Amino acid sequence: GLPAMLSLARLAVVENDYTADFAKAHCDVLKITGPIDISPYTHVEPGVAETVDSPVVLGWIGSGSTVAYLELIGPILQQLAQHHRLQLLVVGATYELSGVEVKCKPWALDEEAADLATCDIGLMPVPDDPWTRGKGGYKLLQYMACGLPVVAHPVGINAQIVEDGSSGFLAADSDTWVQCLTQLCGDADLRRKMGQRGRARVESDYSLISQQPRLLTALKALNADG
C-alpha cells in the first residue's frame, strides 16, 4: 500500500500539510503547492469590457465529480441574484440553478484560461472531509492567476492560499458567503485590488517558475547524497 511505497522513497513531494503529515512518518517531504504555469492566464481589467448593464460573472471550474459542491452555495447565489445582476459560469460540468443565470461550458485545456478571464470572481465551495483536506487548491490558483478575487471555504490548503481580506475571502458559513459576495459584487474597485494582490501572490509563491528551483535543489541534494 501507500505506506510501503513511501517507506521505499527518499523524498515525497506533496501539496499541503495534511498530506505532508501522513508522508513524513515514512520519508522526508517537500511541500510544493500547485504549482501553476501563469503564462496563459490574463485578466480583462474591470471597466474595459463591461458596461453598466453587464452582469457580475461568478466563475467555477471543475468536473462532473465536483460540480455537486456548488449545491453548498446554491441558496446563497439565489439570494444574491435577487439584488445583483449576476451570471454563474460553470466550466467543465453541467449545472442548473433556479433564479440564477447559469452558463455552462465544456472544459478545454487551450480555452480554460480565456474562459476564466471573462469572470469577475472565482468560487471554491468545498465540504470538509478527508478527500478535500488533501486537495491542492488548484482552482484557487487558476482564479488568482487571472487576477480574480476569490471566495472559498477554509478547508485544507485553501486557508493558506487565500489571505482572508487581501486576495479574497475565506467563508466558513452561509452568512459569511453572502456578506463577502455581496461586497465583491457591489465594488468593482475592490475586485480589482484583491485580484491584483492574488495575482502577485501566485507569481511569488505558487507559480511554476518560482517553484522549479526548489524542486531542482531537492533533486540535486538527493543525487549528491548518493
VENBELGI-V119240 format. One record per residue. N is the residue number from 1. RES is the residue in one letter. PSI is psi in degrees with one decimal (NA if undefined). Layout:
((N/RES/PSI) (N/RES/PSI))
This chain:
((1/G/-170.6) (2/L/-44.4) (3/P/-39.5) (4/A/-40.7) (5/M/-42.5) (6/L/-34.6) (7/S/-24.4) (8/L/-15.8) (9/A/150.2) (10/R/-23.8) (11/L/134.3) (12/A/129.6) (13/V/119.7) (14/V/168.0) (15/E/-20.3) (16/N/174.6) (17/D/-31.4) (18/Y/-47.6) (19/T/-30.2) (20/A/-40.6) (21/D/-34.8) (22/F/-46.7) (23/A/-33.4) (24/K/-10.1) (25/A/-11.9) (26/H/-25.4) (27/C/175.0) (28/D/153.3) (29/V/152.8) (30/L/122.9) (31/K/119.3) (32/I/106.6) (33/T/132.4) (34/G/-112.8) (35/P/174.6) (36/I/136.6) (37/D/107.4) (38/I/-8.6) (39/S/-34.0) (40/P/-10.8) (41/Y/121.1) (42/T/169.6) (43/H/136.0) (44/V/119.6) (45/E/141.2) (46/P/134.4) (47/G/-19.5) (48/V/-47.1) (49/A/-7.5) (50/E/158.0) (51/T/179.4) (52/V/-34.0) (53/D/-1.1) (54/S/138.1) (55/P/155.3) (56/V/124.3) (57/V/117.6) (58/L/123.5) (59/G/142.6) (60/W/133.6) (61/I/137.3) (62/G/-140.1) (63/S/176.8) (64/G/-23.9) (65/S/-17.1) (66/T/-5.3) (67/V/-23.3) (68/A/-21.1) (69/Y/-25.2) (70/L/-23.3) (71/E/-23.1) (72/L/-27.5) (73/I/11.4) (74/G/-54.1) (75/P/-31.1) (76/I/-44.5) (77/L/-36.5) (78/Q/-41.7) (79/Q/-42.8) (80/L/-38.6) (81/A/-18.0) (82/Q/-18.2) (83/H/-15.6) (84/H/144.6) (85/R/111.9) (86/L/161.6) (87/Q/139.9) (88/L/118.1) (89/L/118.2) (90/V/114.7) (91/V/119.4) (92/G/2.6) (93/A/169.7) (94/T/134.9) (95/Y/141.6) (96/E/146.3) (97/L/114.2) (98/S/131.4) (99/G/-2.7) (100/V/133.2) (101/E/116.5) (102/V/129.9) (103/K/123.7) (104/C/139.8) (105/K/132.8) (106/P/148.2) (107/W/138.3) (108/A/131.2) (109/L/-43.3) (110/D/2.0) (111/E/-12.6) (112/E/-38.6) (113/A/-43.1) (114/A/-37.5) (115/D/-46.8) (116/L/-27.3) (117/A/-15.4) (118/T/-4.0) (119/C/166.0) (120/D/-27.2) (121/I/139.1) (122/G/136.9) (123/L/136.9) (124/M/76.8) (125/P/133.8) (126/V/144.4) (127/P/161.8) (128/D/103.0) (129/D/171.6) (130/P/-34.4) (131/W/-49.0) (132/T/-29.3) (133/R/-21.7) (134/G/0.0) (135/K/166.3) (136/G/-0.4) (137/G/27.8) (138/Y/-35.1) (139/K/-45.8) (140/L/-41.7) (141/L/-36.7) (142/Q/-47.8) (143/Y/-48.3) (144/M/-34.1) (145/A/-27.6) (146/C/-2.8) (147/G/27.3) (148/L/137.3) (149/P/151.6) (150/V/152.9) (151/V/127.4) (152/A/154.2) (153/H/140.5) (154/P/61.9) (155/V/130.5) (156/G/-133.9) (157/I/-19.6) (158/N/-40.5) (159/A/-16.2) (160/Q/-36.3) (161/I/-44.6) (162/V/118.8) (163/E/102.7) (164/D/124.3) (165/G/-6.2) (166/S/-65.1) (167/S/-0.7) (168/G/-159.2) (169/F/142.9) (170/L/121.3) (171/A/111.0) (172/A/-20.8) (173/D/170.5) (174/S/-42.1) (175/D/-38.7) (176/T/-39.1) (177/W/-47.0) (178/V/-46.9) (179/Q/-47.3) (180/C/-45.2) (181/L/-36.9) (182/T/-43.8) (183/Q/-44.9) (184/L/-40.8) (185/C/-30.9) (186/G/3.1) (187/D/91.7) (188/A/-33.5) (189/D/-38.5) (190/L/-41.9) (191/R/-43.2) (192/R/-46.1) (193/K/-43.1) (194/M/-40.1) (195/G/-40.0) (196/Q/-41.4) (197/R/-37.9) (198/G/-43.0) (199/R/-44.5) (200/A/-37.8) (201/R/-41.8) (202/V/-43.5) (203/E/-42.2) (204/S/-33.7) (205/D/-22.3) (206/Y/6.3) (207/S/155.5) (208/L/-43.6) (209/I/-29.1) (210/S/-24.8) (211/Q/-17.7) (212/Q/-44.2) (213/P/-34.2) (214/R/-43.6) (215/L/-42.2) (216/L/-42.7) (217/T/-42.6) (218/A/-42.0) (219/L/-38.8) (220/K/-37.8) (221/A/-39.3) (222/L/-41.7) (223/N/-38.5) (224/A/-31.8) (225/D/-10.7) (226/G/NA))
